[in-house]
């Protein structure tokens, strides 16, 4: 029995196919469903003292390389097709009418991420960086509200947490 019709390379780039060979994950319908699922399904912390949503005028410092080193899926069979992605910093920057970001801290992380990419490290496998004491003090003076980002990347045979 010949199974050539199931050869993955015949469908490169490997996009999921729906009825009549329509693209599923890049469709507007799928994007809307994904956003709804993310909105309704994201529960990461107990909302004590009504911390969320952040109040208008909140000053926020974002910590961690994951604000830029955004993993949208995993490796191997966990790889997903996305028409577009936004990292955490980009998404929060769009809310500058509501919150004020401590950009200097984010730029420090962005430069650290770019430097590790230039060294040949891959998305999801970067090392967290140490902050200079003076930058940490500036962040502390700027705000008492912090967002700490974590990145987890999995692929066949390995798992990374940074």
N, CA and C of each residue as an Amber inpcrd file, in Angstrom:
protein
   486
   0.8440000  -1.1800000   0.0000000   0.0000000   0.0000000   0.0000000
   0.8860000   1.2380000   0.0000000   0.6550000   2.1230000  -0.9100000
   1.4530000   3.3360000  -1.0080000   0.7570000   4.4740000  -0.2640000
   1.4980000   5.1120000   0.6390000   0.9280000   6.1990000   1.4480000
   1.4990000   7.5620000   1.0560000   2.0000000   7.6790000  -0.1610000
   2.6240000   8.9210000  -0.6020000   1.6950000  10.1250000  -0.4610000
   0.3960000   9.9260000  -0.5880000  -0.5090000  11.0750000  -0.4850000
  -0.4900000  11.6920000   0.9120000   0.0260000  10.9750000   1.9200000
   0.0890000  11.4990000   3.2780000   1.4600000  12.0890000   3.6080000
   2.3740000  12.0920000   2.6440000   3.7130000  12.6210000   2.8910000
   3.6220000  14.0980000   3.2530000   4.1530000  14.4410000   4.4180000
   4.0410000  15.8030000   4.9580000   4.6110000  16.8460000   4.0080000
   5.6980000  16.5280000   3.3400000   6.3410000  17.5100000   2.4760000
   5.4700000  17.9300000   1.2950000   4.4650000  17.1160000   0.9600000
   3.5680000  17.4910000  -0.1430000   2.7230000  18.7140000   0.2170000
   2.6160000  19.0030000   1.5050000   1.7630000  20.1020000   1.9550000
   2.5830000  21.2710000   2.5060000   3.8590000  21.3430000   2.1700000
   4.7140000  22.4240000   2.6630000   4.3460000  23.7290000   1.9750000
   4.2900000  24.8500000   2.6640000   4.4540000  24.8670000   4.1050000
   3.2860000  24.1580000   4.7720000   3.5600000  23.5210000   5.8690000
   2.5840000  22.6370000   6.4950000   1.4830000  23.4200000   7.2000000
   0.5110000  23.8170000   6.4500000  -0.6450000  24.5240000   6.9850000
  -1.7850000  23.5490000   7.1900000  -2.4980000  23.6580000   8.3140000
  -3.6560000  22.7970000   8.5000000  -4.6900000  23.0510000   7.4010000
  -5.3050000  22.0000000   6.9470000  -6.2880000  22.1250000   5.8760000
  -7.6720000  21.7650000   6.3820000  -8.6610000  22.4990000   5.9260000
 -10.0400000  22.2240000   6.2870000 -10.8040000  21.7510000   5.0760000
 -12.1070000  21.9090000   5.1000000 -12.9550000  21.5140000   3.9740000
 -12.4820000  22.2030000   2.6990000 -12.4790000  21.5000000   1.6140000
 -12.0830000  22.0440000   0.3180000 -10.6850000  22.6650000   0.3390000
  -9.7890000  22.0980000   1.1560000  -8.4050000  22.5720000   1.2860000
  -8.3170000  24.0180000   1.7630000  -9.3010000  24.4780000   2.5280000
  -9.2490000  25.8370000   3.0650000  -8.2870000  25.8790000   4.2450000
  -7.6600000  27.0120000   4.4240000  -6.7330000  27.1970000   5.5280000
  -7.5360000  27.4070000   6.8060000  -7.1740000  26.6840000   7.8590000
  -7.9300000  26.7850000   9.1040000  -7.3070000  27.8110000  10.0460000
  -6.0350000  27.6240000  10.4280000  -5.4510000  28.4740000  11.4650000
  -5.2210000  29.9080000  11.0450000  -5.1370000  30.1850000   9.7650000
  -4.9440000  31.5640000   9.3380000  -6.2360000  32.2920000   9.0640000
  -7.3600000  31.6120000   9.2280000  -8.6380000  32.2230000   8.8670000
  -9.1120000  33.2090000   9.9340000  -9.9350000  34.1630000   9.5240000
 -10.4980000  35.1350000  10.4730000 -11.3250000  34.4260000  11.5400000
 -12.0350000  33.3870000  11.1340000 -12.8720000  32.6350000  12.0780000
 -12.0120000  32.0000000  13.1700000 -10.8930000  31.4160000  12.7700000
 -10.0230000  30.7740000  13.7500000  -9.3600000  31.8070000  14.6580000
  -8.9310000  32.9360000  14.1010000  -8.3040000  33.9860000  14.9010000
  -9.2900000  34.4960000  15.9550000 -10.5370000  34.7150000  15.5620000
 -11.5610000  35.1830000  16.5140000 -11.7820000  34.1500000  17.6160000
 -11.8500000  32.8710000  17.2370000 -12.0360000  31.8070000  18.2250000
 -10.8340000  31.7280000  19.1610000  -9.6300000  31.8470000  18.6270000
  -8.4170000  31.7980000  19.4450000  -8.3890000  32.9390000  20.4580000
  -8.7580000  34.1380000  20.0060000  -8.7920000  35.2840000  20.9210000
  -9.8280000  35.0810000  22.0350000 -10.9870000  34.5610000  21.6680000
 -12.0330000  34.3170000  22.6580000 -11.5670000  33.2780000  23.6780000
 -10.9480000  32.1970000  23.1990000 -10.4610000  31.1460000  24.1020000
  -9.3750000  31.6900000  25.0220000  -8.4760000  32.5100000  24.4900000
  -7.4100000  33.0900000  25.3080000  -7.9900000  34.0150000  26.3660000
  -8.9620000  34.8210000  25.9750000  -9.5790000  35.7640000  26.9100000
 -10.3210000  35.0260000  28.0230000 -11.1060000  34.0320000  27.6470000
 -11.9270000  33.3270000  28.6340000 -11.1410000  32.2850000  29.4200000
 -10.0580000  31.7820000  28.8560000  -9.3560000  30.6640000  29.4840000
  -8.1090000  31.0250000  30.2510000  -7.6920000  32.2740000  30.2300000
  -6.4570000  32.6480000  30.8970000  -6.7250000  32.9820000  32.3580000
  -6.1950000  32.1440000  33.2240000  -6.2770000  32.3780000  34.6600000
  -4.9090000  32.0330000  35.2240000  -4.1480000  33.0520000  35.5890000
  -2.7990000  32.8160000  36.0620000  -2.6070000  33.1450000  37.5360000
  -3.4890000  33.9450000  38.0970000  -3.3230000  34.3290000  39.4770000
  -4.6680000  34.6580000  40.1040000  -4.6670000  34.6710000  41.3960000
  -5.8610000  35.0520000  42.1190000  -5.9360000  36.5790000  42.1290000
  -7.0520000  37.1200000  41.7460000  -7.2000000  38.5700000  41.5980000
  -7.5540000  39.2030000  42.9500000  -6.6090000  39.1450000  43.8680000
  -6.8130000  39.7390000  45.1900000  -6.7860000  41.2560000  45.0910000
  -7.5970000  41.8950000  45.8730000  -7.6690000  43.3540000  45.9400000
  -7.9170000  43.9900000  44.5790000  -8.6000000  43.2380000  43.6900000
  -8.9580000  43.7370000  42.3550000  -7.7740000  44.3510000  41.6090000
  -6.6840000  43.6130000  41.5970000  -5.4790000  44.0570000  40.8950000
  -5.7340000  44.1810000  39.3970000  -6.5170000  43.2660000  38.8720000
  -6.8260000  43.2830000  37.4380000  -8.2780000  43.6460000  37.2200000
  -8.6120000  44.3180000  36.1680000  -7.6870000  44.8880000  35.2010000
  -6.9010000  46.0350000  35.8220000  -5.7380000  46.3020000  35.2470000
  -4.9170000  47.4040000  35.7470000  -5.6910000  48.7090000  35.6160000
  -5.6180000  49.5000000  36.6350000  -6.3410000  50.7740000  36.6320000
  -5.6750000  51.7720000  35.6830000  -6.4830000  52.6420000  35.1320000
  -5.9610000  53.6760000  34.2360000  -4.9100000  54.4870000  34.9790000
  -3.7830000  54.7060000  34.3140000  -2.6890000  55.4530000  34.9210000
  -1.6700000  54.5870000  35.6430000  -1.9070000  53.2880000  35.7080000
  -0.9540000  52.3870000  36.3590000   0.4040000  52.4830000  35.6810000
   1.4460000  52.5660000  36.4870000   2.8180000  52.5190000  35.9890000
   3.3000000  51.0820000  36.1620000   3.7910000  50.4900000  35.0750000
   4.1090000  49.0610000  35.0570000   5.5420000  48.8180000  34.6020000
   6.2380000  47.9710000  35.3370000   7.5710000  47.5100000  34.9390000
   7.4360000  46.0290000  34.5600000   7.9090000  45.6850000  33.3610000
   7.8240000  44.3020000  32.8840000   9.2030000  43.6610000  33.0280000
   9.2520000  42.5450000  33.7370000  10.5100000  41.8380000  33.9700000
  10.5420000  40.5340000  33.1740000  11.7090000  40.1850000  32.6780000
  11.9180000  38.8970000  32.0290000  12.0580000  38.9880000  30.5250000
  12.9000000  38.0900000  29.9810000  13.1360000  38.0850000  28.5380000
  11.9250000  37.6110000  27.7510000  10.9990000  36.9270000  28.4210000
   9.8220000  36.3970000  27.7170000   8.9120000  37.5050000  27.1920000
   9.0980000  38.7430000  27.6570000   8.3000000  39.8320000  27.0850000
   8.6500000  40.0460000  25.6190000   9.8500000  39.6060000  25.1970000
  10.2630000  39.6940000  23.7960000  10.4600000  38.3250000  23.1580000
  10.9810000  37.3830000  23.9140000  11.2470000  36.0380000  23.3910000
   9.9560000  35.2430000  23.5050000   9.0230000  35.5600000  22.6110000
   7.6690000  35.0240000  22.6750000   7.5800000  33.6890000  21.9350000
   7.1350000  32.6670000  22.6290000   6.9590000  31.3420000  22.0270000
   5.4700000  31.1360000  21.7930000   5.0820000  31.0050000  20.5460000
   3.6700000  30.9090000  20.1850000   3.1660000  29.4750000  20.1510000
   4.0200000  28.5280000  20.3430000   3.6610000  27.1060000  20.3280000
   4.8230000  26.3450000  20.8930000   5.2030000  25.2980000  20.2340000
   6.3680000  24.5290000  20.6360000   7.1470000  24.1630000  19.4030000
   8.0350000  23.2300000  19.5650000   8.8120000  22.7660000  18.4250000
   8.2660000  21.4510000  17.9140000   8.7280000  21.0480000  16.7630000
   8.2880000  19.7800000  16.1950000   6.8000000  19.7880000  15.9650000
   6.1060000  18.7960000  16.5060000   4.6610000  18.6970000  16.3050000
   3.8940000  19.7850000  17.0540000   4.5590000  20.5080000  17.9590000
   3.9210000  21.6100000  18.6690000   3.9870000  22.9190000  17.9150000
   4.6660000  22.9270000  16.7740000   4.7750000  24.1320000  15.9490000
   3.3890000  24.5120000  15.4340000   3.0850000  25.7920000  15.4820000
   1.7910000  26.2510000  15.0000000   1.9880000  27.3580000  13.9830000
   1.0600000  27.4610000  13.0650000   1.0900000  28.5360000  12.0850000
   0.2890000  29.7010000  12.6290000   0.8530000  30.8880000  12.5890000
   0.1610000  32.1010000  13.0070000   0.3460000  33.1460000  11.9200000
  -0.7390000  33.7880000  11.5450000  -0.6350000  34.8510000  10.5480000
   0.1770000  36.0120000  11.0970000   0.0530000  36.2610000  12.3940000
   0.8150000  37.3230000  13.0340000   0.9420000  36.9890000  14.5110000
   1.9070000  37.5700000  15.1610000   2.0390000  37.4410000  16.6110000
   2.4370000  38.7960000  17.1760000   2.1360000  38.9830000  18.4370000
   2.5980000  40.1510000  19.1800000   3.2210000  39.6140000  20.4520000
   4.3620000  40.1840000  20.8130000   4.9270000  39.7770000  22.0920000
   4.2420000  40.5710000  23.2120000   4.5800000  40.2470000  24.4320000
   3.9070000  40.8570000  25.5860000   4.1450000  42.3660000  25.6220000
   5.3750000  42.7720000  25.3710000   5.6790000  44.2020000  25.3850000
   4.8670000  44.9460000  24.3240000   4.8230000  44.4240000  23.1040000
   4.0760000  45.0870000  22.0310000   2.6040000  45.2290000  22.3900000
   2.0280000  44.1790000  22.9660000   0.6100000  44.2280000  23.3240000
   0.3500000  45.2680000  24.4080000   1.2140000  45.3280000  25.4120000
   1.0100000  46.2990000  26.4890000   1.3200000  47.7200000  26.0310000
   2.2690000  47.8730000  25.1250000   2.5950000  49.1960000  24.5900000
   1.3810000  49.8090000  23.8840000   0.5420000  48.9610000  23.2980000
  -0.6750000  49.4540000  22.6370000  -1.6820000  50.0240000  23.6320000
  -1.4790000  49.7590000  24.8950000  -2.3910000  50.2440000  25.9410000
  -1.8440000  51.4840000  26.6290000  -0.9690000  52.2370000  25.9580000
  -0.3280000  53.3720000  26.6070000  -1.2980000  54.4930000  26.9570000
  -2.5320000  54.3960000  26.4890000  -3.5460000  55.3630000  26.9260000
  -4.0720000  54.9850000  28.3180000  -3.8200000  53.7530000  28.7490000
  -4.2970000  53.2800000  30.0540000  -3.1700000  53.0750000  31.0570000
  -2.0430000  52.5200000  30.5820000  -0.9370000  52.2290000  31.4820000
   0.3530000  52.8510000  30.9570000   1.2710000  53.1110000  31.8650000
   2.5710000  53.6860000  31.5100000   3.6380000  52.6300000  31.7970000
   4.3900000  52.3010000  30.7680000   5.4290000  51.2920000  30.9040000
   6.7730000  51.9280000  31.2290000   7.5760000  51.1990000  31.9930000
   8.9560000  51.6120000  32.2390000   9.7840000  51.0520000  31.0870000
   9.8260000  51.7950000  29.9930000  10.4300000  51.3380000  28.7410000
  11.9150000  51.0050000  28.8790000  12.6270000  51.7380000  29.7030000
  14.0770000  51.5170000  29.8320000  14.3660000  50.0780000  30.2470000
  13.5700000  49.5390000  31.1450000  13.7400000  48.1490000  31.5780000
  13.4510000  47.1920000  30.4270000  12.3780000  47.4360000  29.7130000
  12.0290000  46.5800000  28.5720000  13.0920000  46.6360000  27.4930000
  13.6450000  47.8120000  27.2360000  14.6910000  47.9270000  26.2210000
  15.9400000  47.1450000  26.6270000  16.2300000  47.1060000  27.9290000
  17.3680000  46.3170000  28.4180000  17.1470000  44.8350000  28.0710000
  15.9430000  44.3390000  28.3370000  15.6320000  42.9410000  28.0080000
  15.6420000  42.7130000  26.4950000  15.1110000  43.6530000  25.7450000
  15.0880000  43.5060000  24.2870000  16.5110000  43.3750000  23.7310000
  17.4220000  44.2130000  24.2110000  18.8160000  44.1320000  23.7660000
  19.4570000  42.8050000  24.1650000  19.1250000  42.3170000  25.3550000
  19.6640000  41.0270000  25.8040000  19.1580000  39.8870000  24.9170000
  17.8970000  39.9460000  24.5410000  17.3170000  38.9250000  23.6510000
  17.9990000  38.9730000  22.2910000  18.1310000  40.1650000  21.7270000
  18.7690000  40.3080000  20.4100000  20.2120000  39.8120000  20.4410000
  20.9230000  40.0900000  21.5190000  22.3140000  39.6350000  21.6440000
  22.3860000  38.1080000  21.6580000  21.4540000  37.4720000  22.3580000
  21.4560000  36.0040000  22.4030000  21.0660000  35.4080000  21.0560000
  20.1520000  36.0380000  20.3460000  19.8250000  35.5840000  18.9900000
  21.0580000  35.6790000  18.0910000  21.8050000  36.7850000  18.2230000
  23.0170000  36.9580000  17.4110000  24.0700000  35.8990000  17.7330000
  24.0680000  35.3960000  18.9680000  24.9910000  34.3220000  19.3600000
  24.5580000  32.9730000  18.7930000  23.3700000  32.9360000  18.1870000
  22.8880000  31.6950000  17.5970000  21.8730000  30.9410000  18.4310000
  21.5060000  31.4990000  19.5890000  20.4750000  30.8420000  20.3950000
  19.1270000  30.9930000  19.7030000  18.2630000  30.0250000  19.9270000
  16.9620000  30.0030000  19.2660000  15.8570000  30.4540000  20.2010000
  14.7800000  30.9440000  19.6110000  13.5980000  31.3710000  20.3620000
  13.1820000  30.2800000  21.3410000  12.9460000  30.6650000  22.5760000
  12.5090000  29.7180000  23.5920000  13.6370000  29.0450000  24.3390000
  14.8860000  29.2460000  23.9130000  16.0060000  28.5910000  24.5860000
  17.0100000  29.6050000  25.1350000  16.5590000  30.8230000  25.3430000
  17.4420000  31.8740000  25.8420000  17.5830000  31.7900000  27.3510000
  18.6580000  32.4040000  27.8470000  18.9020000  32.4650000  29.2860000
  18.3830000  33.7900000  29.8230000  17.8350000  33.7460000  31.0160000
  17.4010000  34.9780000  31.6750000  18.6490000  35.7860000  32.0050000
  18.5160000  37.0850000  32.1040000  19.6680000  37.9550000  32.3470000
  19.5650000  38.6020000  33.7170000  20.7370000  38.9380000  34.2740000
  20.7750000  39.6640000  35.5340000  20.6340000  41.1530000  35.2590000
  19.9260000  41.8300000  36.1120000  19.7440000  43.2740000  35.9420000
  20.7890000  44.0410000  36.7420000  21.2700000  45.1260000  36.1840000
  22.1480000  46.0010000  36.9710000  21.3520000  46.5950000  38.1390000
  22.0050000  46.7710000  39.2670000  21.3340000  47.3030000  40.4600000
  20.6840000  48.6620000  40.2120000  21.3670000  49.5310000  39.4460000
  20.8080000  50.8670000  39.2230000  19.5270000  50.8120000  38.3880000
  19.4440000  49.8800000  37.4410000  18.2230000  49.7390000  36.6300000
  17.0840000  49.1780000  37.4850000  17.4100000  48.2360000  38.3470000
  16.4050000  47.6790000  39.2560000  15.8690000  48.7650000  40.1920000
  16.7490000  49.6260000  40.6680000  16.3220000  50.7300000  41.5410000
  15.4370000  51.7080000  40.7720000  15.7970000  52.0230000  39.5310000
  14.9670000  52.9140000  38.7120000  13.5760000  52.3240000  38.5000000
  13.5150000  51.0260000  38.2390000  12.2180000  50.3640000  38.0500000
  11.3960000  50.4390000  39.3290000  12.0450000  50.2070000  40.4530000
  11.3590000  50.2650000  41.7440000  10.8570000  51.6730000  42.0420000
  11.6590000  52.6790000  41.7020000  11.2480000  54.0680000  41.9240000
  10.1070000  54.4660000  40.9940000  10.0810000  53.8750000  39.7960000
   9.0580000  54.2100000  38.8020000   7.6830000  53.6790000  39.2150000
   7.6360000  52.4810000  39.7810000   6.3510000  51.8370000  40.0390000
   6.4120000  50.8480000  41.1860000   5.2470000  50.4940000  41.6860000
   5.1540000  49.3770000  42.6280000   4.3840000  48.2160000  41.9970000
   4.1440000  48.3070000  40.6810000   3.4230000  47.2600000  39.9540000
   4.3740000  46.6040000  38.9630000   4.5510000  45.3000000  39.0980000
   5.4720000  44.5740000  38.2330000   4.7620000  43.4090000  37.5650000
   5.1570000  43.1470000  36.3400000   4.7110000  41.9670000  35.6130000
   5.9610000  41.1310000  35.3500000   5.9590000  39.9010000  35.8220000
   7.1000000  39.0150000  35.6380000   6.7270000  37.9840000  34.5820000
   7.5140000  37.9340000  33.5060000   7.2170000  37.0360000  32.3920000
   8.0630000  35.7740000  32.4830000   7.4740000  34.6640000  32.0740000
   8.1630000  33.3760000  32.0090000   7.9480000  32.7930000  30.6310000
   8.9280000  32.0480000  30.1580000   8.8400000  31.4330000  28.8410000
   9.0820000  29.9370000  28.9830000   8.2160000  29.1450000  28.3780000
   8.4000000  27.6980000  28.3760000   8.3200000  27.2220000  26.9430000
   9.3060000  26.4470000  26.5480000   9.3670000  25.9420000  25.1830000
   9.6150000  24.4420000  25.2400000   8.8070000  23.6890000  24.5380000
   8.9600000  22.2380000  24.5010000   9.0380000  21.7590000  23.0660000
   9.8370000  20.7600000  22.8650000   9.9060000  20.0710000  21.5880000
  10.2790000  18.6200000  21.8840000  10.2760000  17.7920000  20.8880000
  10.5910000  16.3880000  21.1090000  11.9620000  16.2640000  21.7600000
  12.0010000  15.6580000  22.9310000  13.2560000  15.3740000  23.5880000
  13.8430000  16.4630000  24.4460000  13.2170000  17.6340000  24.5190000
  13.7570000  18.6800000  25.3710000  12.6690000  19.6420000  25.8340000
  12.9600000  20.2900000  26.9400000  12.0140000  21.2200000  27.5440000
  12.8360000  22.3470000  28.1540000  12.4650000  23.5910000  27.8940000
  13.1950000  24.7450000  28.4090000  12.2360000  25.6280000  29.1970000
  12.7170000  26.1410000  30.3130000  11.9770000  27.1520000  31.0750000
  12.9450000  28.2780000  31.3760000  12.5890000  29.4870000  30.9580000
  13.4430000  30.6290000  31.2900000  12.5830000  31.7270000  31.8770000
